[in-house]
């Protein structure tokens, strides 16, 4: 029988909302969910919903693992052009760098530069007007630290599972909650965080085989570099400066490498 993914996701959202927002033990369930445990809550009438929530989460993750990211670069670049602020018309199109034979797009939060042939609307520059000198901000991976990013499938699943998770929700520039992807080290410390949908768009564009790199000392304030043989992309991080907010989320920046 074919799995009804939409129904599984709807059931997950419904149970998650009840346990985390409506149950009398919502705070306890949030902690249990973060620890991935149910043992302490078996005496509650609604405790049986917690293991069911875990089962539904596993099903969503397994379904997501069946897909793979092949890369759709033009779509990712079109999205960046679309997301560019209307007050910055110089970014409402692609720029062709004839000297380096590459096409560049940016919305000031993400940037993609590719040597692949792209049929995109090019920005109009008036006489004497120059496009931004993107080469000044484009790092080289040989002086950066490589990090592992999720695949397209994994990140899509992450967004689905965390759209109501207060630990990873942060306000965007319009003060609306957005899901942040937490890039963690092997010790569970936070390296940096990114708008998950923005990061997804770039990874989806470059494909799952792209390599990712961050600054050694301050990855929490410098953009991540994602690259293939023909394309480079930058994604700016989300910065949380309030130590109380970090503590509330159960996060701390890594201390081994970075000086955040």
C-alpha positions in Angstrom: 0.0 0.0 0.0 1.3 3.4 -0.9 2.3 5.6 2.0 0.2 8.8 2.4 3.0 11.2 3.2 0.6 14.2 3.5 -1.5 12.4 6.1 1.5 11.4 8.1 2.7 15.0 8.2 -0.7 16.3 9.1 -0.9 13.8 12.0 2.6 14.8 13.1 1.7 18.5 13.1 -1.6 17.9 15.0 0.0 15.8 17.8 3.1 18.1 18.0 0.8 21.2 18.4 -1.2 19.5 21.1 1.7 18.2 23.2 3.9 21.3 22.8 1.3 24.0 23.0 -2.0 22.7 24.5 -1.2 20.0 27.0 -1.0 20.9 30.7 2.5 19.3 30.6 3.6 21.2 27.5 6.9 22.4 29.1 7.7 18.8 30.2 6.9 17.4 26.7 9.2 20.0 25.1 12.1 18.8 27.3 11.2 15.2 26.7 11.1 15.8 22.9 14.5 17.5 23.0 15.9 14.5 24.9 14.1 11.9 22.7 12.7 10.1 25.8 9.2 9.2 27.1 9.9 7.2 30.3 9.1 9.9 32.8 5.6 10.7 31.5 3.9 7.3 31.2 1.5 8.2 34.1 -0.2 11.0 32.1 -3.3 10.3 30.0 -1.8 12.0 26.9 1.7 10.4 27.4 0.9 7.8 24.7 1.0 10.5 22.1 4.7 11.2 22.7 6.0 7.8 21.4 3.5 8.1 18.5 5.0 11.5 17.7 8.5 10.0 17.6 7.2 7.2 15.3 5.6 9.7 12.9 8.8 11.8 12.9 10.8 8.6 12.0 8.4 7.9 9.2 8.7 11.4 7.8 12.5 11.1 7.9 12.5 7.7 6.2 10.2 9.0 3.5 12.4 12.0 3.0 15.5 9.8 2.6 14.0 8.3 -0.5 14.6 11.5 -2.4 18.0 12.9 -3.5 19.1 16.3 -4.5 20.2 16.5 -8.2 20.7 20.3 -8.3 18.7 22.9 -10.2 21.0 25.9 -10.4 18.9 28.1 -12.6 15.9 27.8 -10.2 18.1 28.7 -7.2 19.5 31.8 -9.0 16.0 32.9 -10.1 14.8 32.7 -6.5 17.7 34.9 -5.4 16.7 37.5 -8.0 13.1 37.3 -6.9 14.0 37.7 -3.2 16.1 40.8 -3.8 14.7 43.9 -2.2 12.7 46.1 -4.6 14.6 49.1 -3.3 17.8 47.6 -4.8 17.0 47.3 -8.5 20.7 46.6 -9.2 20.1 43.1 -7.7 16.9 42.4 -9.6 18.7 40.6 -12.3 21.9 38.6 -13.1 25.3 40.3 -13.6 27.6 38.8 -16.2 31.3 39.2 -15.4 32.9 39.1 -18.8 36.5 39.2 -17.4 35.9 36.0 -15.4 33.3 34.5 -17.7 30.8 33.9 -14.9 27.2 34.9 -14.0 26.5 36.3 -10.5 23.2 36.9 -8.6 22.7 38.2 -5.1 20.0 39.5 -2.8 22.6 40.7 -0.1 21.9 37.5 2.0 22.9 34.9 -0.6 25.2 35.0 -3.6 25.7 32.5 -6.4 28.5 32.8 -9.0 28.7 30.2 -11.8 30.7 29.6 -14.9 27.8 27.5 -16.3 25.7 29.0 -19.1 22.6 30.6 -17.5 19.6 32.1 -19.4 18.6 34.7 -16.8 17.5 38.3 -17.1 20.5 40.6 -16.8 20.4 43.7 -14.7 20.7 47.0 -16.6 23.6 49.3 -15.6 23.5 53.0 -16.4 26.5 54.7 -17.8 29.2 54.9 -15.1 27.3 52.5 -12.8 29.1 49.5 -11.5 27.9 46.3 -10.0 29.2 45.2 -6.6 32.8 43.9 -6.5 31.7 40.4 -5.4 35.3 39.1 -5.7 36.3 41.1 -2.6 34.0 39.0 -0.4 34.4 35.6 -2.1 36.8 33.5 0.0 38.8 30.6 -1.2 38.2 27.2 0.4 41.9 26.4 0.9 42.0 28.7 3.9 38.7 27.6 5.4 37.4 24.7 7.4 35.3 22.1 5.7 31.9 21.3 7.3 29.2 18.7 6.4 25.9 20.0 5.3 22.6 18.1 5.2 21.4 16.8 1.8 18.4 18.4 0.1 16.2 15.6 1.4 17.5 15.9 5.0 17.1 19.6 5.0 13.5 19.4 3.6 12.7 17.0 6.4 14.4 19.2 9.0 12.2 22.1 8.0 9.0 20.0 8.1 9.9 18.7 11.6 10.9 22.0 13.1 8.4 24.5 11.8 6.9 24.7 15.3 10.1 24.1 17.3 10.8 27.1 19.4 14.4 26.1 19.9 15.2 26.8 16.2 12.7 29.5 15.3 14.1 33.0 14.9 12.6 36.2 13.6 13.4 37.3 10.0 13.8 40.9 8.8 10.0 41.2 8.8 9.9 39.9 12.4 8.2 36.6 11.3 9.5 33.3 12.6 11.8 31.3 10.3 13.4 27.9 10.8 17.1 28.2 11.5 19.4 25.3 10.5 21.9 24.8 13.4 25.3 23.8 12.1 26.8 21.9 15.0 30.3 20.4 15.7 31.0 16.9 16.9 30.7 18.1 20.6 27.1 19.4 20.0 28.3 23.1 20.1 26.9 25.6 17.6 29.2 26.5 14.8 26.7 28.8 13.1 23.1 29.0 12.0 21.3 29.8 8.8 17.9 30.5 7.4 17.0 26.9 6.6 14.9 27.7 3.5 17.6 30.0 2.1 20.2 27.3 2.7 17.9 24.7 1.1 17.5 26.8 -2.0 21.3 27.0 -2.5 22.0 23.4 -1.7 19.2 22.4 -4.0 20.8 24.5 -6.7 24.3 23.2 -6.4 23.4 19.6 -5.6 24.2 17.3 -2.7 27.8 16.7 -3.9 28.7 20.4 -3.2 31.4 21.0 -0.6 30.9 23.5 2.3 33.4 25.6 4.2 33.3 28.1 7.0 35.8 30.6 8.5 38.0 29.0 11.2 37.6 31.7 13.9 34.3 33.5 13.3 31.9 31.3 11.3 28.9 32.7 13.2 29.4 36.1 11.6 31.0 35.2 8.2 29.1 33.6 5.3 29.4 29.9 4.5 31.0 29.0 1.2 29.3 26.2 -0.8 31.0 25.2 -4.1 31.3 22.8 -7.0 33.8 22.7 -9.8 31.9 25.4 -11.7 29.9 27.3 -9.1 30.4 29.1 -5.8 27.7 30.3 -3.4 27.7 32.3 -0.1 25.0 32.3 2.5 25.1 34.7 5.4 24.5 33.4 8.9 21.8 34.3 11.4 23.4 35.9 14.4 22.0 35.6 17.9 23.9 37.9 20.3 21.7 37.6 23.4 23.2 35.1 25.8 19.9 34.6 27.6 18.3 33.7 24.3 21.1 31.2 23.6 20.7 29.7 27.0 16.9 29.4 26.5 17.5 27.5 23.3 20.0 25.2 25.0 22.8 26.4 22.7 26.3 27.6 23.1 28.8 28.6 20.4 31.8 26.3 20.0 34.9 27.3 22.0 37.5 25.0 20.3 37.9 26.9 17.1 35.7 30.0 16.9 35.8 33.2 18.8 32.1 34.1 18.4 
